Amino acid sequence: MKTAFIYTDAYLDAFHPDVVATQLGVDTFYNDPLTNLHLSILGYERVLKRIKDLATRWVAFP
């Protein structure tokens, strides 16, 4: 997660989006058989809180 948002602040400052849209599948989850990304529930919580802090308006798709 430390590197996930390295450029995000700069991009949001440069583009000033009206809304941020995310696709929130579970391929990153720690036991997903298709990937080896190993994101925990705590990791998801941190990512979602960070997006909420960065986005003025946010739309999340499953």
CHARMM-style PDB file with segment names, atoms N, HN, CA, C and O in Angstrom:
ATOM      1  N   MET     1       0.823  -1.192   0.000  1.00  0.00      PROA
ATOM      2  CA  MET     1       0.000   0.000   0.000  1.00  0.00      PROA
ATOM      3  C   MET     1       0.864   1.252   0.000  1.00  0.00      PROA
ATOM      4  O   MET     1       0.426   2.300  -0.474  1.00  0.00      PROA
ATOM      5  N   LYS     2       2.059   1.166   0.512  1.00  0.00      PROA
ATOM      6  HN  LYS     2       2.415   0.314   0.897  1.00  0.00      PROA
ATOM      7  CA  LYS     2       2.920   2.347   0.574  1.00  0.00      PROA
ATOM      8  C   LYS     2       3.172   2.943  -0.799  1.00  0.00      PROA
ATOM      9  O   LYS     2       3.287   4.162  -0.929  1.00  0.00      PROA
ATOM     10  N   THR     3       3.260   2.115  -1.819  1.00  0.00      PROA
ATOM     11  HN  THR     3       3.167   1.125  -1.714  1.00  0.00      PROA
ATOM     12  CA  THR     3       3.542   2.633  -3.157  1.00  0.00      PROA
ATOM     13  C   THR     3       2.280   2.832  -3.991  1.00  0.00      PROA
ATOM     14  O   THR     3       2.352   3.399  -5.081  1.00  0.00      PROA
ATOM     15  N   ALA     4       1.153   2.389  -3.513  1.00  0.00      PROA
ATOM     16  HN  ALA     4       1.095   1.929  -2.628  1.00  0.00      PROA
ATOM     17  CA  ALA     4      -0.079   2.467  -4.306  1.00  0.00      PROA
ATOM     18  C   ALA     4      -0.494   3.897  -4.620  1.00  0.00      PROA
ATOM     19  O   ALA     4      -1.106   4.145  -5.659  1.00  0.00      PROA
ATOM     20  N   PHE     5      -0.176   4.829  -3.752  1.00  0.00      PROA
ATOM     21  HN  PHE     5       0.321   4.627  -2.909  1.00  0.00      PROA
ATOM     22  CA  PHE     5      -0.636   6.204  -3.929  1.00  0.00      PROA
ATOM     23  C   PHE     5       0.501   7.192  -4.155  1.00  0.00      PROA
ATOM     24  O   PHE     5       0.335   8.385  -3.902  1.00  0.00      PROA
ATOM     25  N   ILE     6       1.646   6.723  -4.623  1.00  0.00      PROA
ATOM     26  HN  ILE     6       1.781   5.754  -4.828  1.00  0.00      PROA
ATOM     27  CA  ILE     6       2.802   7.596  -4.833  1.00  0.00      PROA
ATOM     28  C   ILE     6       2.464   8.791  -5.719  1.00  0.00      PROA
ATOM     29  O   ILE     6       2.851   9.915  -5.399  1.00  0.00      PROA
ATOM     30  N   TYR     7       1.762   8.580  -6.804  1.00  0.00      PROA
ATOM     31  HN  TYR     7       1.447   7.667  -7.063  1.00  0.00      PROA
ATOM     32  CA  TYR     7       1.482   9.655  -7.766  1.00  0.00      PROA
ATOM     33  C   TYR     7       0.054  10.199  -7.671  1.00  0.00      PROA
ATOM     34  O   TYR     7      -0.283  11.164  -8.357  1.00  0.00      PROA
ATOM     35  N   THR     8      -0.770   9.605  -6.847  1.00  0.00      PROA
ATOM     36  HN  THR     8      -0.496   8.821  -6.290  1.00  0.00      PROA
ATOM     37  CA  THR     8      -2.185   9.950  -6.822  1.00  0.00      PROA
ATOM     38  C   THR     8      -2.439  11.408  -6.474  1.00  0.00      PROA
ATOM     39  O   THR     8      -3.216  12.075  -7.158  1.00  0.00      PROA
ATOM     40  N   ASP     9      -1.802  11.916  -5.428  1.00  0.00      PROA
ATOM     41  HN  ASP     9      -1.171  11.375  -4.873  1.00  0.00      PROA
ATOM     42  CA  ASP     9      -2.022  13.308  -5.032  1.00  0.00      PROA
ATOM     43  C   ASP     9      -1.686  14.264  -6.165  1.00  0.00      PROA
ATOM     44  O   ASP     9      -2.446  15.194  -6.439  1.00  0.00      PROA
ATOM     45  N   ALA    10      -0.564  14.045  -6.822  1.00  0.00      PROA
ATOM     46  HN  ALA    10       0.053  13.290  -6.600  1.00  0.00      PROA
ATOM     47  CA  ALA    10      -0.148  14.922  -7.922  1.00  0.00      PROA
ATOM     48  C   ALA    10      -1.135  14.847  -9.084  1.00  0.00      PROA
ATOM     49  O   ALA    10      -1.470  15.875  -9.674  1.00  0.00      PROA
ATOM     50  N   TYR    11      -1.606  13.647  -9.421  1.00  0.00      PROA
ATOM     51  HN  TYR    11      -1.334  12.812  -8.942  1.00  0.00      PROA
ATOM     52  CA  TYR    11      -2.579  13.503 -10.510  1.00  0.00      PROA
ATOM     53  C   TYR    11      -3.886  14.223 -10.177  1.00  0.00      PROA
ATOM     54  O   TYR    11      -4.436  14.937 -11.015  1.00  0.00      PROA
ATOM     55  N   LEU    12      -4.374  14.035  -8.966  1.00  0.00      PROA
ATOM     56  HN  LEU    12      -3.927  13.454  -8.285  1.00  0.00      PROA
ATOM     57  CA  LEU    12      -5.624  14.686  -8.592  1.00  0.00      PROA
ATOM     58  C   LEU    12      -5.471  16.202  -8.562  1.00  0.00      PROA
ATOM     59  O   LEU    12      -6.387  16.923  -8.957  1.00  0.00      PROA
ATOM     60  N   ASP    13      -4.328  16.690  -8.101  1.00  0.00      PROA
ATOM     61  HN  ASP    13      -3.584  16.104  -7.781  1.00  0.00      PROA
ATOM     62  CA  ASP    13      -4.073  18.134  -8.112  1.00  0.00      PROA
ATOM     63  C   ASP    13      -4.005  18.667  -9.536  1.00  0.00      PROA
ATOM     64  O   ASP    13      -4.509  19.756  -9.810  1.00  0.00      PROA
ATOM     65  N   ALA    14      -3.393  17.920 -10.440  1.00  0.00      PROA
ATOM     66  HN  ALA    14      -2.984  17.035 -10.217  1.00  0.00      PROA
ATOM     67  CA  ALA    14      -3.222  18.374 -11.823  1.00  0.00      PROA
ATOM     68  C   ALA    14      -4.531  18.339 -12.613  1.00  0.00      PROA
ATOM     69  O   ALA    14      -4.788  19.238 -13.413  1.00  0.00      PROA
ATOM     70  N   PHE    15      -5.352  17.325 -12.402  1.00  0.00      PROA
ATOM     71  HN  PHE    15      -5.143  16.595 -11.752  1.00  0.00      PROA
ATOM     72  CA  PHE    15      -6.540  17.135 -13.231  1.00  0.00      PROA
ATOM     73  C   PHE    15      -7.845  17.600 -12.587  1.00  0.00      PROA
ATOM     74  O   PHE    15      -8.823  17.828 -13.298  1.00  0.00      PROA
ATOM     75  N   HSD    16      -7.886  17.744 -11.282  1.00  0.00      PROA
ATOM     76  HN  HSD    16      -7.091  17.559 -10.704  1.00  0.00      PROA
ATOM     77  CA  HSD    16      -9.092  18.182 -10.568  1.00  0.00      PROA
ATOM     78  C   HSD    16     -10.354  17.466 -11.064  1.00  0.00      PROA
ATOM     79  O   HSD    16     -11.270  18.119 -11.564  1.00  0.00      PROA
ATOM     80  N   PRO    17     -10.415  16.146 -10.934  1.00  0.00      PROA
ATOM     81  CA  PRO    17     -11.578  15.420 -11.456  1.00  0.00      PROA
ATOM     82  C   PRO    17     -12.849  15.765 -10.680  1.00  0.00      PROA
ATOM     83  O   PRO    17     -12.801  16.037  -9.480  1.00  0.00      PROA
ATOM     84  N   ASP    18     -13.978  15.751 -11.376  1.00  0.00      PROA
ATOM     85  HN  ASP    18     -14.017  15.531 -12.351  1.00  0.00      PROA
ATOM     86  CA  ASP    18     -15.271  15.967 -10.726  1.00  0.00      PROA
ATOM     87  C   ASP    18     -15.668  14.762  -9.888  1.00  0.00      PROA
ATOM     88  O   ASP    18     -16.342  14.885  -8.865  1.00  0.00      PROA
ATOM     89  N   VAL    19     -15.232  13.596 -10.346  1.00  0.00      PROA
ATOM     90  HN  VAL    19     -14.684  13.496 -11.176  1.00  0.00      PROA
ATOM     91  CA  VAL    19     -15.562  12.359  -9.648  1.00  0.00      PROA
ATOM     92  C   VAL    19     -14.434  11.352  -9.884  1.00  0.00      PROA
ATOM     93  O   VAL    19     -13.807  11.345 -10.943  1.00  0.00      PROA
ATOM     94  N   VAL    20     -14.190  10.513  -8.896  1.00  0.00      PROA
ATOM     95  HN  VAL    20     -14.700  10.518  -8.036  1.00  0.00      PROA
ATOM     96  CA  VAL    20     -13.226   9.415  -9.030  1.00  0.00      PROA
ATOM     97  C   VAL    20     -14.035   8.125  -9.075  1.00  0.00      PROA
ATOM     98  O   VAL    20     -14.869   7.883  -8.203  1.00  0.00      PROA
ATOM     99  N   ALA    21     -13.793   7.297 -10.087  1.00  0.00      PROA
ATOM    100  HN  ALA    21     -13.116   7.494 -10.796  1.00  0.00      PROA
ATOM    101  CA  ALA    21     -14.493   6.020 -10.234  1.00  0.00      PROA
ATOM    102  C   ALA    21     -13.497   4.886 -10.026  1.00  0.00      PROA
ATOM    103  O   ALA    21     -12.394   4.908 -10.573  1.00  0.00      PROA
ATOM    104  N   THR    22     -13.891   3.902  -9.238  1.00  0.00      PROA
ATOM    105  HN  THR    22     -14.787   3.884  -8.794  1.00  0.00      PROA
ATOM    106  CA  THR    22     -13.033   2.747  -8.993  1.00  0.00      PROA
ATOM    107  C   THR    22     -13.808   1.461  -9.245  1.00  0.00      PROA
ATOM    108  O   THR    22     -15.024   1.411  -9.066  1.00  0.00      PROA
ATOM    109  N   GLN    23     -13.098   0.437  -9.658  1.00  0.00      PROA
ATOM    110  HN  GLN    23     -12.109   0.478  -9.804  1.00  0.00      PROA
ATOM    111  CA  GLN    23     -13.647  -0.907  -9.794  1.00  0.00      PROA
ATOM    112  C   GLN    23     -13.050  -1.702  -8.653  1.00  0.00      PROA
ATOM    113  O   GLN    23     -11.835  -1.889  -8.590  1.00  0.00      PROA
ATOM    114  N   LEU    24     -13.891  -2.167  -7.756  1.00  0.00      PROA
ATOM    115  HN  LEU    24     -14.878  -2.015  -7.807  1.00  0.00      PROA
ATOM    116  CA  LEU    24     -13.411  -2.783  -6.524  1.00  0.00      PROA
ATOM    117  C   LEU    24     -13.705  -4.275  -6.482  1.00  0.00      PROA
ATOM    118  O   LEU    24     -14.518  -4.739  -5.683  1.00  0.00      PROA
ATOM    119  N   GLY    25     -13.041  -5.006  -7.342  1.00  0.00      PROA
ATOM    120  HN  GLY    25     -12.380  -4.629  -7.990  1.00  0.00      PROA
ATOM    121  CA  GLY    25     -13.145  -6.456  -7.314  1.00  0.00      PROA
ATOM    122  C   GLY    25     -12.315  -7.019  -6.173  1.00  0.00      PROA
ATOM    123  O   GLY    25     -11.733  -6.268  -5.391  1.00  0.00      PROA
ATOM    124  N   VAL    26     -12.261  -8.321  -6.079  1.00  0.00      PROA
ATOM    125  HN  VAL    26     -12.734  -8.932  -6.714  1.00  0.00      PROA
ATOM    126  CA  VAL    26     -11.516  -8.936  -4.988  1.00  0.00      PROA
ATOM    127  C   VAL    26     -10.301  -9.721  -5.479  1.00  0.00      PROA
ATOM    128  O   VAL    26      -9.781 -10.568  -4.752  1.00  0.00      PROA
ATOM    129  N   ASP    27      -9.847  -9.452  -6.695  1.00  0.00      PROA
ATOM    130  HN  ASP    27     -10.270  -8.765  -7.286  1.00  0.00      PROA
ATOM    131  CA  ASP    27      -8.660 -10.146  -7.206  1.00  0.00      PROA
ATOM    132  C   ASP    27      -7.417  -9.852  -6.377  1.00  0.00      PROA
ATOM    133  O   ASP    27      -6.462 -10.628  -6.396  1.00  0.00      PROA
ATOM    134  N   THR    28      -7.420  -8.752  -5.659  1.00  0.00      PROA
ATOM    135  HN  THR    28      -8.196  -8.121  -5.643  1.00  0.00      PROA
ATOM    136  CA  THR    28      -6.259  -8.408  -4.831  1.00  0.00      PROA
ATOM    137  C   THR    28      -6.319  -9.047  -3.448  1.00  0.00      PROA
ATOM    138  O   THR    28      -5.349  -8.969  -2.693  1.00  0.00      PROA
ATOM    139  N   PHE    29      -7.436  -9.676  -3.103  1.00  0.00      PROA
ATOM    140  HN  PHE    29      -8.224  -9.740  -3.715  1.00  0.00      PROA
ATOM    141  CA  PHE    29      -7.597 -10.256  -1.772  1.00  0.00      PROA
ATOM    142  C   PHE    29      -6.572 -11.361  -1.527  1.00  0.00      PROA
ATOM    143  O   PHE    29      -6.156 -12.047  -2.460  1.00  0.00      PROA
ATOM    144  N   TYR    30      -6.177 -11.525  -0.290  1.00  0.00      PROA
ATOM    145  HN  TYR    30      -6.516 -10.968   0.467  1.00  0.00      PROA
ATOM    146  CA  TYR    30      -5.050 -12.402   0.055  1.00  0.00      PROA
ATOM    147  C   TYR    30      -5.206 -13.851  -0.383  1.00  0.00      PROA
ATOM    148  O   TYR    30      -4.206 -14.511  -0.666  1.00  0.00      PROA
ATOM    149  N   ASN    31      -6.423 -14.361  -0.446  1.00  0.00      PROA
ATOM    150  HN  ASN    31      -7.235 -13.825  -0.216  1.00  0.00      PROA
ATOM    151  CA  ASN    31      -6.569 -15.773  -0.835  1.00  0.00      PROA
ATOM    152  C   ASN    31      -7.209 -15.958  -2.209  1.00  0.00      PROA
ATOM    153  O   ASN    31      -7.708 -17.042  -2.509  1.00  0.00      PROA
ATOM    154  N   ASP    32      -7.203 -14.925  -3.046  1.00  0.00      PROA
ATOM    155  HN  ASP    32      -6.798 -14.044  -2.802  1.00  0.00      PROA
ATOM    156  CA  ASP    32      -7.750 -15.059  -4.393  1.00  0.00      PROA
ATOM    157  C   ASP    32      -6.873 -16.018  -5.195  1.00  0.00      PROA
ATOM    158  O   ASP    32      -5.656 -15.835  -5.242  1.00  0.00      PROA
ATOM    159  N   PRO    33      -7.462 -17.037  -5.828  1.00  0.00      PROA
ATOM    160  CA  PRO    33      -6.662 -18.035  -6.535  1.00  0.00      PROA
ATOM    161  C   PRO    33      -6.052 -17.535  -7.856  1.00  0.00      PROA
ATOM    162  O   PRO    33      -5.179 -18.200  -8.413  1.00  0.00      PROA
ATOM    163  N   LEU    34      -6.491 -16.388  -8.358  1.00  0.00      PROA
ATOM    164  HN  LEU    34      -7.200 -15.847  -7.905  1.00  0.00      PROA
ATOM    165  CA  LEU    34      -5.995 -15.894  -9.644  1.00  0.00      PROA
ATOM    166  C   LEU    34      -4.788 -14.967  -9.531  1.00  0.00      PROA
ATOM    167  O   LEU    34      -4.073 -14.758 -10.511  1.00  0.00      PROA
ATOM    168  N   THR    35      -4.561 -14.422  -8.365  1.00  0.00      PROA
ATOM    169  HN  THR    35      -5.141 -14.592  -7.569  1.00  0.00      PROA
ATOM    170  CA  THR    35      -3.460 -13.458  -8.198  1.00  0.00      PROA
ATOM    171  C   THR    35      -2.647 -13.786  -6.963  1.00  0.00      PROA
ATOM    172  O   THR    35      -3.014 -14.658  -6.175  1.00  0.00      PROA
ATOM    173  N   ASN    36      -1.567 -13.099  -6.806  1.00  0.00      PROA
ATOM    174  HN  ASN    36      -1.269 -12.391  -7.446  1.00  0.00      PROA
ATOM    175  CA  ASN    36      -0.724 -13.250  -5.614  1.00  0.00      PROA
ATOM    176  C   ASN    36      -0.498 -11.895  -4.959  1.00  0.00      PROA
ATOM    177  O   ASN    36       0.607 -11.602  -4.502  1.00  0.00      PROA
ATOM    178  N   LEU    37      -1.529 -11.074  -4.910  1.00  0.00      PROA
ATOM    179  HN  LEU    37      -2.427 -11.312  -5.281  1.00  0.00      PROA
ATOM    180  CA  LEU    37      -1.371  -9.719  -4.392  1.00  0.00      PROA
ATOM    181  C   LEU    37      -1.527  -9.643  -2.875  1.00  0.00      PROA
ATOM    182  O   LEU    37      -0.977  -8.736  -2.250  1.00  0.00      PROA
ATOM    183  N   HSD    38      -2.252 -10.561  -2.279  1.00  0.00      PROA
ATOM    184  HN  HSD    38      -2.699 -11.298  -2.787  1.00  0.00      PROA
ATOM    185  CA  HSD    38      -2.308 -10.753  -0.827  1.00  0.00      PROA
ATOM    186  C   HSD    38      -2.733  -9.521  -0.036  1.00  0.00      PROA
ATOM    187  O   HSD    38      -2.142  -9.231   1.005  1.00  0.00      PROA
ATOM    188  N   LEU    39      -3.736  -8.795  -0.499  1.00  0.00      PROA
ATOM    189  HN  LEU    39      -4.216  -9.030  -1.344  1.00  0.00      PROA
ATOM    190  CA  LEU    39      -4.238  -7.652   0.252  1.00  0.00      PROA
ATOM    191  C   LEU    39      -5.199  -8.153   1.323  1.00  0.00      PROA
ATOM    192  O   LEU    39      -6.121  -8.914   1.029  1.00  0.00      PROA
ATOM    193  N   SER    40      -4.986  -7.732   2.547  1.00  0.00      PROA
ATOM    194  HN  SER    40      -4.237  -7.114   2.785  1.00  0.00      PROA
ATOM    195  CA  SER    40      -5.814  -8.165   3.674  1.00  0.00      PROA
ATOM    196  C   SER    40      -7.043  -7.261   3.808  1.00  0.00      PROA
ATOM    197  O   SER    40      -7.174  -6.261   3.101  1.00  0.00      PROA
ATOM    198  N   ILE    41      -7.931  -7.626   4.718  1.00  0.00      PROA
ATOM    199  HN  ILE    41      -7.826  -8.438   5.292  1.00  0.00      PROA
ATOM    200  CA  ILE    41      -9.087  -6.781   5.017  1.00  0.00      PROA
ATOM    201  C   ILE    41      -8.600  -5.419   5.515  1.00  0.00      PROA
ATOM    202  O   ILE    41      -9.146  -4.389   5.121  1.00  0.00      PROA
ATOM    203  N   LEU    42      -7.593  -5.402   6.365  1.00  0.00      PROA
ATOM    204  HN  LEU    42      -7.148  -6.239   6.685  1.00  0.00      PROA
ATOM    205  CA  LEU    42      -7.021  -4.140   6.847  1.00  0.00      PROA
ATOM    206  C   LEU    42      -6.442  -3.336   5.685  1.00  0.00      PROA
ATOM    207  O   LEU    42      -6.565  -2.112   5.653  1.00  0.00      PROA
ATOM    208  N   GLY    43      -5.821  -4.013   4.747  1.00  0.00      PROA
ATOM    209  HN  GLY    43      -5.720  -5.008   4.774  1.00  0.00      PROA
ATOM    210  CA  GLY    43      -5.289  -3.337   3.567  1.00  0.00      PROA
ATOM    211  C   GLY    43      -6.390  -2.694   2.745  1.00  0.00      PROA
ATOM    212  O   GLY    43      -6.253  -1.552   2.307  1.00  0.00      PROA
ATOM    213  N   TYR    44      -7.488  -3.422   2.531  1.00  0.00      PROA
ATOM    214  HN  TYR    44      -7.599  -4.350   2.887  1.00  0.00      PROA
ATOM    215  CA  TYR    44      -8.637  -2.853   1.818  1.00  0.00      PROA
ATOM    216  C   TYR    44      -9.161  -1.623   2.554  1.00  0.00      PROA
ATOM    217  O   TYR    44      -9.454  -0.598   1.938  1.00  0.00      PROA
ATOM    218  N   GLU    45      -9.274  -1.735   3.867  1.00  0.00      PROA
ATOM    219  HN  GLU    45      -9.036  -2.568   4.367  1.00  0.00      PROA
ATOM    220  CA  GLU    45      -9.765  -0.607   4.662  1.00  0.00      PROA
ATOM    221  C   GLU    45      -8.877   0.621   4.467  1.00  0.00      PROA
ATOM    222  O   GLU    45      -9.379   1.730   4.284  1.00  0.00      PROA
ATOM    223  N   ARG    46      -7.582   0.429   4.506  1.00  0.00      PROA
ATOM    224  HN  ARG    46      -7.173  -0.472   4.655  1.00  0.00      PROA
ATOM    225  CA  ARG    46      -6.648   1.549   4.321  1.00  0.00      PROA
ATOM    226  C   ARG    46      -6.770   2.160   2.930  1.00  0.00      PROA
ATOM    227  O   ARG    46      -6.768   3.383   2.785  1.00  0.00      PROA
ATOM    228  N   VAL    47      -6.874   1.321   1.915  1.00  0.00      PROA
ATOM    229  HN  VAL    47      -6.875   0.328   2.033  1.00  0.00      PROA
ATOM    230  CA  VAL    47      -7.020   1.816   0.541  1.00  0.00      PROA
ATOM    231  C   VAL    47      -8.308   2.623   0.409  1.00  0.00      PROA
ATOM    232  O   VAL    47      -8.299   3.717  -0.156  1.00  0.00      PROA
ATOM    233  N   LEU    48      -9.413   2.090   0.924  1.00  0.00      PROA
ATOM    234  HN  LEU    48      -9.421   1.201   1.383  1.00  0.00      PROA
ATOM    235  CA  LEU    48     -10.697   2.778   0.801  1.00  0.00      PROA
ATOM    236  C   LEU    48     -10.705   4.097   1.559  1.00  0.00      PROA
ATOM    237  O   LEU    48     -11.258   5.084   1.075  1.00  0.00      PROA
ATOM    238  N   LYS    49     -10.103   4.126   2.734  1.00  0.00      PROA
ATOM    239  HN  LYS    49      -9.653   3.324   3.127  1.00  0.00      PROA
ATOM    240  CA  LYS    49     -10.013   5.386   3.482  1.00  0.00      PROA
ATOM    241  C   LYS    49      -9.177   6.409   2.723  1.00  0.00      PROA
ATOM    242  O   LYS    49      -9.508   7.595   2.704  1.00  0.00      PROA
ATOM    243  N   ARG    50      -8.109   5.960   2.105  1.00  0.00      PROA
ATOM    244  HN  ARG    50      -7.839   4.997   2.120  1.00  0.00      PROA
ATOM    245  CA  ARG    50      -7.242   6.875   1.342  1.00  0.00      PROA
ATOM    246  C   ARG    50      -7.985   7.439   0.134  1.00  0.00      PROA
ATOM    247  O   ARG    50      -7.897   8.635  -0.145  1.00  0.00      PROA
ATOM    248  N   ILE    51      -8.708   6.595  -0.577  1.00  0.00      PROA
ATOM    249  HN  ILE    51      -8.779   5.624  -0.351  1.00  0.00      PROA
ATOM    250  CA  ILE    51      -9.491   7.074  -1.720  1.00  0.00      PROA
ATOM    251  C   ILE    51     -10.535   8.084  -1.243  1.00  0.00      PROA
ATOM    252  O   ILE    51     -10.724   9.126  -1.871  1.00  0.00      PROA
ATOM    253  N   LYS    52     -11.205   7.780  -0.147  1.00  0.00      PROA
ATOM    254  HN  LYS    52     -11.052   6.933   0.363  1.00  0.00      PROA
ATOM    255  CA  LYS    52     -12.219   8.687   0.400  1.00  0.00      PROA
ATOM    256  C   LYS    52     -11.601  10.038   0.741  1.00  0.00      PROA
ATOM    257  O   LYS    52     -12.209  11.078   0.490  1.00  0.00      PROA
ATOM    258  N   ASP    53     -10.407  10.030   1.307  1.00  0.00      PROA
ATOM    259  HN  ASP    53      -9.914   9.185   1.511  1.00  0.00      PROA
ATOM    260  CA  ASP    53      -9.723  11.280   1.655  1.00  0.00      PROA
ATOM    261  C   ASP    53      -9.325  12.075   0.415  1.00  0.00      PROA
ATOM    262  O   ASP    53      -9.330  13.306   0.445  1.00  0.00      PROA
ATOM    263  N   LEU    54      -8.984  11.395  -0.663  1.00  0.00      PROA
ATOM    264  HN  LEU    54      -8.980  10.395  -0.687  1.00  0.00      PROA
ATOM    265  CA  LEU    54      -8.493  12.062  -1.871  1.00  0.00      PROA
ATOM    266  C   LEU    54      -9.602  12.541  -2.799  1.00  0.00      PROA
ATOM    267  O   LEU    54      -9.427  13.530  -3.512  1.00  0.00      PROA
ATOM    268  N   ALA    55     -10.719  11.865  -2.800  1.00  0.00      PROA
ATOM    269  HN  ALA    55     -10.862  11.062  -2.222  1.00  0.00      PROA
ATOM    270  CA  ALA    55     -11.759  12.130  -3.797  1.00  0.00      PROA
ATOM    271  C   ALA    55     -12.824  13.077  -3.257  1.00  0.00      PROA
ATOM    272  O   ALA    55     -13.312  12.905  -2.140  1.00  0.00      PROA
ATOM    273  N   THR    56     -13.176  14.073  -4.058  1.00  0.00      PROA
ATOM    274  HN  THR    56     -12.779  14.213  -4.965  1.00  0.00      PROA
ATOM    275  CA  THR    56     -14.291  14.941  -3.705  1.00  0.00      PROA
ATOM    276  C   THR    56     -15.594  14.161  -3.807  1.00  0.00      PROA
ATOM    277  O   THR    56     -16.414  14.173  -2.888  1.00  0.00      PROA
ATOM    278  N   ARG    57     -15.772  13.484  -4.936  1.00  0.00      PROA
ATOM    279  HN  ARG    57     -15.106  13.474  -5.682  1.00  0.00      PROA
ATOM    280  CA  ARG    57     -16.903  12.573  -5.136  1.00  0.00      PROA
ATOM    281  C   ARG    57     -16.334  11.265  -5.657  1.00  0.00      PROA
ATOM    282  O   ARG    57     -15.370  11.251  -6.423  1.00  0.00      PROA
ATOM    283  N   TRP    58     -16.944  10.167  -5.232  1.00  0.00      PROA
ATOM    284  HN  TRP    58     -17.727  10.178  -4.610  1.00  0.00      PROA
ATOM    285  CA  TRP    58     -16.369   8.858  -5.528  1.00  0.00      PROA
ATOM    286  C   TRP    58     -17.484   7.878  -5.875  1.00  0.00      PROA
ATOM    287  O   TRP    58     -18.475   7.769  -5.153  1.00  0.00      PROA
ATOM    288  N   VAL    59     -17.313   7.169  -6.988  1.00  0.00      PROA
ATOM    289  HN  VAL    59     -16.508   7.258  -7.574  1.00  0.00      PROA
ATOM    290  CA  VAL    59     -18.237   6.118  -7.405  1.00  0.00      PROA
ATOM    291  C   VAL    59     -17.456   4.816  -7.428  1.00  0.00      PROA
ATOM    292  O   VAL    59     -16.404   4.728  -8.061  1.00  0.00      PROA
ATOM    293  N   ALA    60     -17.970   3.802  -6.736  1.00  0.00      PROA
ATOM    294  HN  ALA    60     -18.824   3.873  -6.222  1.00  0.00      PROA
ATOM    295  CA  ALA    60     -17.299   2.501  -6.681  1.00  0.00      PROA
ATOM    296  C   ALA    60     -18.170   1.452  -7.361  1.00  0.00      PROA
ATOM    297  O   ALA    60     -19.365   1.344  -7.083  1.00  0.00      PROA
ATOM    298  N   PHE    61     -17.562   0.690  -8.249  1.00  0.00      PROA
ATOM    299  HN  PHE    61     -16.592   0.778  -8.475  1.00  0.00      PROA
ATOM    300  CA  PHE    61     -18.249  -0.387  -8.955  1.00  0.00      PROA
ATOM    301  C   PHE    61     -17.748  -1.724  -8.426  1.00  0.00      PROA
ATOM    302  O   PHE    61     -16.557  -1.871  -8.151  1.00  0.00      PROA
ATOM    303  N   PRO    62     -18.650  -2.713  -8.277  1.00  0.00      PROA
ATOM    304  CA  PRO    62     -18.202  -4.030  -7.802  1.00  0.00      PROA
ATOM    305  C   PRO    62     -17.464  -4.789  -8.883  1.00  0.00      PROA
ATOM    306  OT1 PRO    62     -17.019  -5.913  -8.655  1.00  0.00      PROA
TER     307      PRO     62
END
